[in-house]
Amino acid sequence: MFEQQPETLRQKVRQLSAAAIRRDDPASWFEELYAQARGDYTQVPWAGLTLHPHAQDWFEHYGFPEGFHDVPRHAVVVGCGLGDDAEALQNWGFQVTAFDISPTAIAWCQQRFPPSSVNYQVADLLCLDSSWHHGFDFVLECRNLQALPLSIRATAIQAVGQLVAEQGTLLAIARLRETEAEPDGPPWPLSNQELAQLTTQGLTEIRRKMFLVGDDPVVKQLWVEYKRERI
């Protein structure tokens, strides 16, 4: 995870992000980071090459009821990175769409998983095709919102919420901050007020779980499960 990366890599991420913000293109640094990694996943701070452990925790303790996959279920992974979360969802029986703003990341996914049936696509969360609105039974948003500055945070949160279908579930994983004051970043932890923006889109918070990571400083992380009853 990001807090376990060498300081030089954290500094690189912040420099790339700051430059992208100055260009008024705050998400462009993701492609720069993946391209500069040149196939070395250790240069991608969030690349664990496995399902994120907080997502694994949710699936182990809650997941989906027996018979859920008796009919085809569609899932989407927001900002899929190197594809491990998407592949896990596919293995659990979902028809999976996974997108990332970085063409290099998507090409990397396709290289890593050549026989995969996951529909990997290059797409920008801030301008998704309207055909995806309310199109997915399960939405996994894992640490993408926290990588975007507060200036575009509300737009990004709305875009994530719009993906959830009627009777669909959203699992959001992020760092948490205690105040509404703007933090240093990236990452920029989410506040409870920002998370609450999802409930203004017809989503209901079902449950959440907090994790304390590290010790100096302690980093607060959580997953939050949301449900959309109707559109």
C-alpha positions as CSV (number, residue, x, y, z in Angstrom):
1,M,0.0,0.0,0.0
2,F,1.0,3.6,-0.5
3,E,2.1,4.1,3.2
4,Q,4.5,1.1,2.8
5,Q,6.3,2.5,-0.2
6,P,9.8,4.0,-0.2
7,E,9.8,7.8,0.4
8,T,11.3,8.3,-3.1
9,L,8.3,6.7,-4.7
10,R,5.9,8.8,-2.6
11,Q,7.7,11.9,-3.6
12,K,7.5,10.9,-7.2
13,V,3.8,10.4,-7.0
14,R,3.3,13.8,-5.4
15,Q,5.5,15.6,-7.9
16,L,3.6,14.0,-10.8
17,S,0.3,14.9,-9.3
18,A,1.3,18.4,-8.5
19,A,2.4,19.0,-12.1
20,A,-0.9,17.5,-13.4
21,I,-2.9,19.9,-11.2
22,R,-0.9,22.8,-12.5
23,R,-1.8,21.8,-16.0
24,D,-5.4,21.7,-15.0
25,D,-5.5,18.0,-15.9
26,P,-5.4,16.4,-12.4
27,A,-5.9,12.8,-13.5
28,S,-3.2,12.8,-16.2
29,W,-0.4,11.7,-13.9
30,F,-1.7,8.1,-13.7
31,E,-0.6,7.5,-17.3
32,E,2.8,9.1,-16.6
33,L,3.3,6.9,-13.6
34,Y,2.4,3.6,-15.4
35,A,4.4,4.5,-18.5
36,Q,7.5,5.4,-16.4
37,A,7.2,2.2,-14.5
38,R,8.2,0.3,-17.7
39,G,6.6,-2.9,-16.6
40,D,8.0,-2.8,-13.0
41,Y,5.0,-3.2,-10.7
42,T,7.1,-2.1,-7.7
43,Q,7.0,1.4,-9.2
44,V,3.2,1.5,-8.9
45,P,2.4,2.2,-5.2
46,W,-1.0,0.5,-5.2
47,A,0.0,-2.6,-7.2
48,G,-0.3,-5.5,-4.8
49,L,-0.8,-8.1,-7.5
50,T,-3.7,-9.6,-5.6
51,L,-7.3,-8.6,-4.6
52,H,-7.2,-5.7,-2.2
53,P,-7.3,-7.1,1.4
54,H,-10.2,-4.8,2.5
55,A,-12.2,-6.1,-0.5
56,Q,-11.3,-9.6,0.5
57,D,-12.4,-8.9,4.0
58,W,-15.8,-7.7,2.8
59,F,-16.4,-10.7,0.6
60,E,-15.4,-13.1,3.3
61,H,-17.7,-11.6,5.9
62,Y,-20.6,-10.4,3.8
63,G,-20.4,-11.0,0.0
64,F,-23.4,-12.1,-1.8
65,P,-26.2,-14.5,-0.9
66,E,-26.5,-18.0,-2.2
67,G,-28.1,-18.0,-5.7
68,F,-27.0,-14.5,-6.4
69,H,-25.2,-15.6,-9.6
70,D,-28.1,-17.7,-10.9
71,V,-28.7,-14.9,-13.3
72,P,-25.8,-13.0,-15.0
73,R,-24.4,-10.3,-12.8
74,H,-22.4,-7.4,-14.1
75,A,-19.6,-5.7,-12.1
76,V,-17.4,-2.8,-12.8
77,V,-14.0,-2.0,-11.3
78,V,-13.2,1.7,-11.2
79,G,-9.6,2.6,-12.0
80,C,-8.6,-1.1,-12.3
81,G,-4.9,-0.6,-12.3
82,L,-3.1,-3.9,-13.0
83,G,-6.4,-5.9,-13.0
84,D,-6.2,-8.1,-9.9
85,D,-9.5,-6.9,-8.4
86,A,-11.2,-7.4,-11.8
87,E,-9.9,-10.9,-12.2
88,A,-11.0,-11.9,-8.7
89,L,-14.6,-10.7,-9.5
90,Q,-14.5,-12.6,-12.7
91,N,-13.5,-15.8,-10.8
92,W,-16.4,-15.2,-8.5
93,G,-18.9,-15.4,-11.4
94,F,-19.4,-11.8,-12.5
95,Q,-19.3,-10.4,-16.0
96,V,-16.7,-7.8,-15.4
97,T,-15.9,-4.4,-17.0
98,A,-12.8,-2.8,-15.7
99,F,-11.5,0.6,-16.8
100,D,-8.6,2.9,-16.2
101,I,-7.7,6.3,-17.5
102,S,-4.2,5.0,-18.3
103,P,-3.8,3.2,-21.7
104,T,-0.5,1.7,-20.3
105,A,-2.3,0.2,-17.3
106,I,-5.0,-1.4,-19.6
107,A,-2.4,-2.8,-21.9
108,W,-0.5,-4.2,-18.9
109,C,-3.7,-5.9,-17.7
110,Q,-4.2,-7.5,-21.1
111,Q,-0.6,-8.7,-21.1
112,R,-0.9,-10.2,-17.6
113,F,-4.2,-11.9,-18.2
114,P,-4.4,-12.8,-21.9
115,P,-7.1,-15.5,-21.6
116,S,-9.3,-13.2,-19.4
117,S,-12.9,-12.5,-20.3
118,V,-12.8,-9.2,-18.3
119,N,-13.7,-6.3,-20.6
120,Y,-10.8,-4.0,-20.0
121,Q,-11.3,-0.5,-21.3
122,V,-9.6,2.9,-21.3
123,A,-12.0,5.4,-19.8
124,D,-12.1,8.5,-17.7
125,L,-14.2,8.4,-14.6
126,L,-15.0,12.1,-15.0
127,C,-16.6,11.6,-18.5
128,L,-18.0,8.0,-18.7
129,D,-20.3,6.9,-21.4
130,S,-23.9,7.5,-20.3
131,S,-24.7,3.8,-21.3
132,W,-22.9,2.8,-18.1
133,H,-25.2,4.8,-15.9
134,H,-27.0,2.4,-13.5
135,G,-25.5,-0.4,-15.4
136,F,-23.8,-2.6,-12.8
137,D,-24.9,-4.9,-10.1
138,F,-21.6,-4.5,-8.2
139,V,-19.3,-1.5,-8.3
140,L,-15.8,-1.7,-6.7
141,E,-14.2,1.7,-6.1
142,C,-10.9,1.0,-4.5
143,R,-8.7,4.1,-3.5
144,N,-9.4,6.1,-6.7
145,L,-11.4,8.9,-5.1
146,Q,-8.6,9.5,-2.6
147,A,-6.1,9.9,-5.5
148,L,-8.1,12.8,-6.9
149,P,-7.9,16.4,-5.5
150,L,-10.8,17.9,-3.6
151,S,-11.4,20.3,-6.5
152,I,-12.9,17.5,-8.5
153,R,-13.9,15.2,-5.7
154,A,-17.6,15.8,-5.8
155,T,-17.7,15.2,-9.6
156,A,-15.8,11.9,-9.2
157,I,-18.1,10.8,-6.3
158,Q,-21.2,11.5,-8.4
159,A,-19.7,9.5,-11.3
160,V,-19.1,6.5,-9.1
161,G,-22.6,6.6,-7.7
162,Q,-24.1,6.7,-11.1
163,L,-22.7,3.3,-12.0
164,V,-24.8,1.4,-9.5
165,A,-27.8,-0.4,-10.9
166,E,-31.2,-0.8,-9.2
167,Q,-30.7,-3.3,-6.3
168,G,-27.0,-2.9,-6.9
169,T,-24.1,-2.7,-4.4
170,L,-21.2,-0.3,-4.2
171,L,-18.1,-1.2,-2.2
172,A,-15.9,1.9,-1.6
173,I,-12.4,1.5,-0.1
174,A,-10.5,4.6,1.0
175,R,-8.5,6.4,3.6
176,L,-10.5,8.5,6.0
177,R,-9.8,11.9,7.5
178,E,-11.5,13.3,10.6
179,T,-12.1,16.9,9.4
180,E,-13.3,18.8,6.4
181,A,-10.0,20.7,6.1
182,E,-8.1,19.9,2.9
183,P,-5.3,17.4,3.6
184,D,-1.9,17.2,1.9
185,G,-1.7,14.6,-0.8
186,P,-1.9,12.5,-2.7
187,P,-3.5,10.6,-1.4
188,W,-6.2,12.9,-0.1
189,P,-8.3,10.9,2.4
190,L,-12.0,11.2,2.2
191,S,-14.1,12.8,4.9
192,N,-17.4,11.5,6.2
193,Q,-19.1,14.4,4.6
194,E,-17.7,13.4,1.2
195,L,-18.8,9.8,1.7
196,A,-22.2,11.0,2.6
197,Q,-22.5,12.6,-0.9
198,L,-23.1,9.0,-2.2
199,T,-26.3,8.9,-0.1
200,T,-27.7,11.9,-2.0
201,Q,-27.7,9.8,-5.2
202,G,-30.2,7.2,-3.9
203,L,-27.7,5.0,-2.2
204,T,-28.0,3.8,1.3
205,E,-25.0,3.1,3.5
206,I,-25.4,-0.5,4.8
207,R,-22.3,-1.0,6.9
208,R,-18.7,0.1,7.2
209,K,-15.5,-1.3,8.8
210,M,-12.4,0.7,9.9
211,F,-8.8,-0.4,9.7
212,L,-5.8,1.2,11.4
213,V,-2.7,0.7,9.3
214,G,0.9,1.5,10.4
215,D,1.9,3.2,13.7
216,D,3.7,6.4,12.9
217,P,1.5,7.9,11.8
218,V,-1.6,5.6,12.1
219,V,-3.5,5.6,8.8
220,K,-7.3,5.2,9.1
221,Q,-8.8,3.2,6.2
222,L,-12.2,1.8,5.7
223,W,-14.6,0.0,3.4
224,V,-18.2,1.2,3.1
225,E,-21.0,-0.8,1.6
226,Y,-23.8,1.0,-0.1
227,K,-27.0,-0.3,-1.7
228,R,-29.4,1.2,-4.3
229,E,-32.9,0.1,-3.7
230,R,-34.4,1.7,-6.8
231,I,-33.6,4.3,-9.5
